[in-house]
Amino acid sequence: MRRTLAVVLVLAAMAAAGCGMGGQESILDKDRLVIGVRSDLPSVGFRSSDGTYEGFDVDVARYVAGKLGKEVSFLGVLAADREKVLGDGRADLVVATFTIDQERKKRVLFAGPYHISYQDILTRGGETIDNVRDLKGRRICEVTGSNAAQRVVEERGVAARVVPFPDYARCLAALKGGEVDAVTTNDVILAGLAKQDGSGLRLANAQFNEQRSGIGLAKGDVPGCEAVNRAITDMYQDGTAGQLLRKWFGGSGLKFTTIAVPQFEGCS
């Protein structure tokens, strides 16, 4: 009788766990995590010629995986791929300048944010573009999967001309070649591009539209999200976050504000 009761209790616990997660596996149940990182953004997430990944987001991903006690492998993603790789199970986490917004939260569970940055503007040297209003009538690059250029037009009400490109490499080439007048997105992305290019491109430090970069998980993995939030907290409290920001963006022209644990969105 006791044995039968024990089996029933175990099965009930398993069923309850399955209901809480919708039958899916949490990242906490895995020994190895596949983490989606950008492959096209110098100093943020970039795939080197030897096939390895490097950058601020990559180091954050390694830190979080280490805190969770998991081995890690990386999957290179572009902006348009971030939701897809979570949805089809190719990635367990996405750490890829993934700005948290209400529309994305309908499809993605976000831990963090792990970094608060701002939208900024990158121009050719000598251009008189110092703030978002100066983009009126200008051609600004829009990368597929990013909403930064549209935020200038729709949220800020600036009548800029949005010119689409598939990735930031093409955006940068268009800027240097005179096809567009500015690139606008997260300041860390622009700082990394300018630092690698070295041709005198100018970061305006306009700092508008706060950007809350989160770590994406599959919807429903609340225990995994909470564990990631604890890891992010540790990263700030032990000084690692500041060290990584200075390592990857020092000397880029990017201004650092107070480096403190961001206010989390909540795992729901």
C-alpha positions as CSV (number, residue, x, y, z in Angstrom):
1,M,0.0,0.0,0.0
2,R,2.8,2.4,0.9
3,R,4.6,1.6,-2.3
4,T,1.5,2.3,-4.3
5,L,0.9,5.6,-2.5
6,A,4.5,6.7,-3.2
7,V,4.2,5.9,-6.9
8,V,1.0,7.9,-7.1
9,L,2.6,10.9,-5.3
10,V,5.6,10.8,-7.7
11,L,3.3,10.7,-10.7
12,A,1.2,13.5,-9.4
13,A,4.3,15.7,-8.9
14,M,5.5,14.9,-12.4
15,A,2.1,15.9,-13.8
16,A,2.1,19.1,-11.8
17,A,5.5,20.0,-13.1
18,G,4.4,19.3,-16.7
19,C,1.3,21.5,-16.3
20,G,3.4,24.4,-14.9
21,M,5.8,24.3,-17.9
22,G,3.2,23.3,-20.5
23,G,5.1,20.0,-20.9
24,Q,8.3,21.7,-22.1
25,E,11.7,21.2,-20.7
26,S,13.3,24.0,-18.6
27,I,16.8,25.2,-19.3
28,L,17.5,24.0,-15.7
29,D,16.9,20.4,-16.8
30,K,19.7,20.5,-19.4
31,D,23.4,19.9,-19.0
32,R,24.4,22.0,-22.1
33,L,22.7,25.2,-23.3
34,V,22.7,26.4,-26.9
35,I,22.8,30.2,-26.7
36,G,22.0,32.4,-29.7
37,V,24.4,35.3,-30.0
38,R,24.9,37.9,-32.8
39,S,27.5,36.9,-35.4
40,D,27.7,40.3,-37.1
41,L,28.3,43.0,-34.4
42,P,31.9,43.8,-33.5
43,S,32.5,44.0,-29.7
44,V,28.9,42.8,-29.1
45,G,28.6,39.4,-30.7
46,F,30.9,38.5,-33.6
47,R,32.0,35.3,-35.3
48,S,35.8,35.4,-35.8
49,S,37.6,33.8,-38.8
50,D,38.4,30.7,-36.7
51,G,34.7,30.2,-36.1
52,T,34.7,31.3,-32.4
53,Y,32.4,33.9,-31.0
54,E,33.5,37.0,-29.0
55,G,32.0,40.2,-27.6
56,F,30.2,41.6,-24.7
57,D,27.0,39.6,-25.2
58,V,29.1,36.4,-25.6
59,D,30.9,37.0,-22.4
60,V,27.6,37.7,-20.6
61,A,26.2,34.4,-22.0
62,R,29.2,32.5,-20.8
63,Y,28.9,34.1,-17.3
64,V,25.2,33.2,-17.0
65,A,25.8,29.6,-18.2
66,G,28.6,29.2,-15.7
67,K,26.4,30.5,-12.9
68,L,23.8,28.0,-13.9
69,G,26.4,25.2,-13.9
70,K,25.8,24.5,-17.6
71,E,28.2,23.8,-20.5
72,V,27.5,26.1,-23.4
73,S,27.7,26.2,-27.2
74,F,26.9,29.2,-29.4
75,L,24.6,29.6,-32.4
76,G,25.1,32.7,-34.5
77,V,21.9,34.7,-35.2
78,L,21.0,37.9,-37.0
79,A,18.3,40.3,-35.8
80,A,15.6,38.6,-37.7
81,D,16.4,35.1,-36.3
82,R,16.2,35.7,-32.6
83,E,12.5,34.8,-32.1
84,K,12.7,32.0,-34.6
85,V,15.5,30.0,-32.9
86,L,13.7,30.1,-29.6
87,G,10.4,29.1,-31.2
88,D,11.8,26.1,-33.1
89,G,14.1,25.0,-30.2
90,R,17.4,25.6,-31.9
91,A,18.4,27.8,-29.0
92,D,17.7,27.6,-25.3
93,L,18.6,31.2,-24.6
94,V,19.2,34.3,-26.8
95,V,21.7,36.9,-25.7
96,A,21.8,39.1,-28.8
97,T,21.0,42.8,-28.2
98,F,17.4,41.6,-27.8
99,T,15.5,44.8,-26.8
100,I,12.5,44.0,-24.5
101,D,9.2,45.4,-25.7
102,Q,5.6,44.6,-25.2
103,E,5.0,43.1,-28.6
104,R,8.0,40.7,-28.3
105,K,6.9,39.7,-24.8
106,K,3.8,38.1,-26.3
107,R,6.1,35.5,-27.9
108,V,9.3,35.5,-25.8
109,L,9.9,35.3,-22.1
110,F,12.6,37.8,-21.1
111,A,15.0,37.6,-18.2
112,G,16.8,40.8,-17.2
113,P,17.5,43.2,-18.7
114,Y,21.2,42.5,-18.4
115,H,22.1,45.9,-19.8
116,I,20.5,49.3,-20.1
117,S,21.7,51.3,-23.1
118,Y,20.2,54.0,-25.3
119,Q,19.5,54.5,-28.9
120,D,22.1,56.6,-30.5
121,I,23.3,57.9,-33.9
122,L,26.4,57.0,-35.9
123,T,27.4,59.4,-38.8
124,R,30.3,60.2,-41.0
125,G,32.9,62.5,-39.5
126,G,31.9,66.2,-40.0
127,E,28.2,65.6,-40.3
128,T,26.1,68.0,-38.3
129,I,23.8,65.4,-36.7
130,D,23.8,65.7,-33.0
131,N,20.4,64.6,-31.9
132,V,17.3,62.8,-33.1
133,R,15.7,66.0,-34.5
134,D,18.6,66.4,-36.8
135,L,17.5,63.3,-38.6
136,K,14.6,65.1,-40.2
137,G,14.7,64.6,-44.0
138,R,17.8,62.4,-43.6
139,R,18.3,58.8,-44.9
140,I,18.7,56.4,-42.0
141,C,19.5,52.7,-42.2
142,E,17.1,50.1,-41.0
143,V,18.4,46.5,-40.5
144,T,16.0,43.7,-41.0
145,G,14.6,42.5,-37.7
146,S,15.4,45.8,-35.8
147,N,12.8,48.4,-34.9
148,A,15.3,51.2,-34.2
149,A,14.7,53.3,-37.3
150,Q,11.0,53.0,-37.1
151,R,11.1,54.2,-33.5
152,V,12.7,57.4,-34.8
153,V,9.8,58.0,-37.2
154,E,6.9,56.7,-35.2
155,E,7.7,57.4,-31.6
156,R,9.8,60.5,-32.0
157,G,7.7,61.8,-35.0
158,V,10.8,62.7,-37.0
159,A,10.2,62.6,-40.8
160,A,13.3,60.6,-41.7
161,R,13.6,58.4,-44.8
162,V,14.1,54.8,-43.7
163,V,16.4,52.7,-46.0
164,P,16.4,48.9,-45.4
165,F,19.5,46.7,-45.4
166,P,19.9,43.1,-44.4
167,D,22.6,43.6,-41.8
168,Y,24.9,46.1,-40.1
169,A,27.9,45.4,-42.4
170,R,25.8,46.6,-45.4
171,C,24.5,49.5,-43.3
172,L,28.0,50.6,-42.4
173,A,29.1,50.3,-46.1
174,A,26.1,52.4,-47.1
175,L,27.0,55.1,-44.5
176,K,30.6,55.3,-45.6
177,G,29.5,55.3,-49.3
178,G,27.0,58.1,-48.9
179,E,23.9,56.0,-49.5
180,V,22.5,56.8,-46.0
181,D,23.3,59.7,-43.7
182,A,23.1,57.9,-40.4
183,V,22.7,54.6,-38.6
184,T,20.7,54.5,-35.5
185,T,20.3,51.6,-33.0
186,N,21.6,50.6,-29.6
187,D,24.7,52.6,-28.6
188,V,26.7,49.5,-27.9
189,I,26.2,48.2,-31.4
190,L,27.2,51.6,-32.9
191,A,30.2,51.8,-30.6
192,G,31.4,48.4,-31.6
193,L,31.0,49.2,-35.3
194,A,32.9,52.5,-35.0
195,K,35.7,51.0,-32.9
196,Q,36.3,48.2,-35.5
197,D,36.0,50.4,-38.5
198,G,38.5,53.0,-37.3
199,S,37.8,55.4,-40.2
200,G,36.6,58.4,-38.1
201,L,32.9,57.6,-37.9
202,R,31.2,59.7,-35.2
203,L,29.0,58.5,-32.3
204,A,26.7,61.4,-31.4
205,N,26.0,60.3,-27.8
206,A,22.5,61.6,-28.3
207,Q,21.1,59.0,-25.8
208,F,17.4,58.8,-26.6
209,N,14.9,55.9,-26.3
210,E,16.1,53.7,-23.4
211,Q,17.0,50.2,-24.7
212,R,16.5,47.3,-22.2
213,S,18.5,44.4,-23.6
214,G,17.1,41.1,-22.2
215,I,17.9,37.4,-22.4
216,G,15.3,35.5,-24.3
217,L,13.8,32.2,-23.2
218,A,11.0,30.0,-24.5
219,K,7.6,31.2,-23.1
220,G,6.7,29.4,-19.9
221,D,10.1,28.7,-18.5
222,V,9.6,30.8,-15.4
223,P,12.1,28.8,-13.2
224,G,14.8,29.2,-15.9
225,C,14.1,32.9,-16.2
226,E,14.3,33.4,-12.4
227,A,17.6,31.6,-12.3
228,V,19.0,33.7,-15.1
229,N,17.9,36.9,-13.2
230,R,19.9,35.7,-10.1
231,A,22.9,35.2,-12.4
232,I,22.6,38.7,-13.8
233,T,22.3,40.1,-10.3
234,D,25.6,38.3,-9.4
235,M,27.3,39.7,-12.5
236,Y,26.7,43.2,-11.4
237,Q,27.3,42.7,-7.7
238,D,30.7,41.0,-8.2
239,G,31.9,43.7,-10.7
240,T,31.9,41.5,-13.8
241,A,29.4,43.7,-15.7
242,G,31.6,46.8,-15.4
243,Q,34.7,44.9,-16.3
244,L,33.1,43.6,-19.5
245,L,31.7,47.0,-20.5
246,R,35.1,48.5,-20.2
247,K,36.8,45.6,-21.9
248,W,34.6,45.8,-25.1
249,F,33.7,49.5,-25.3
250,G,36.5,51.4,-23.7
251,G,37.9,53.9,-26.1
252,S,35.0,53.8,-28.4
253,G,33.5,57.1,-27.5
254,L,30.6,55.5,-25.6
255,K,29.8,57.3,-22.3
256,F,29.2,55.0,-19.4
257,T,26.5,55.9,-16.9
258,T,26.2,54.3,-13.4
259,I,26.7,50.6,-13.7
260,A,24.2,49.0,-11.4
261,V,21.8,46.1,-11.4
262,P,19.0,47.0,-13.8
263,Q,15.3,46.8,-12.6
264,F,14.0,43.5,-13.9
265,E,10.9,43.1,-16.0
266,G,9.7,40.0,-14.1
267,C,9.3,36.4,-15.3
268,S,5.8,36.4,-16.6
